[in-house]
Amino acid sequence: MDPGYVISNAISSLAVVLSLGIAGWTIVAFTRARRGKVIAGSPSPELLQPVEQRLQRLEQTTEAIALQVERIAEGQRFVTKLLSDAEHQPPRLAGPR
């Protein structure tokens, strides 16, 4: 047998073994990490209460902003209508001074 052939076969075999080892280690690591998350469970209600309160305040603020934007849009439509109607009116003549 050619020594180069033996060495290349050994290197190929070592590469396959290392690849399988790394793949196996990765699968085990992901499995352990996944189990750790499941065991930890959900946070306690005491931890969630401040978050819920903050989300409620954010929701109220968003609704208030939406209402104000709607009012601004209504005012813009009104002004646009007035300007549009004014363009179709004949010009007024100046009265006596």
LINDAPE-V434001 format. One record per pair of residues at least 4 apart in sequence whose C-alpha atoms are under 7 Angstrom apart, sorted by the first residue. I is the first residue (numbers start at 1). J is the second residue. If there is no record, write none. Layout:
i=[I:I]
j=[J:J]
This chain:
i=[2:3:4:5:6:7:8:9:10:11:12:13:14:15:16:17:18:19:20:21:22:23:24:25:26:27:28:29:30:31:32:33:34:35:36:37:43:44:45:48:49:50:51:52:53:54:55:56:57:58:59:60:61:62:63:64:65:66:67:68:69:70:71:72:73:74:75:76:77:78:79:80:81:82:83:84:85]
j=[6:7:8:9:10:11:12:13:14:15:16:17:18:19:20:21:22:23:24:25:26:27:28:29:30:31:32:33:34:35:36:37:38:39:40:41:47:48:49:52:53:54:55:56:57:58:59:60:61:62:63:64:65:66:67:68:69:70:71:72:73:74:75:76:77:78:79:80:81:82:83:84:85:86:87:88:89]
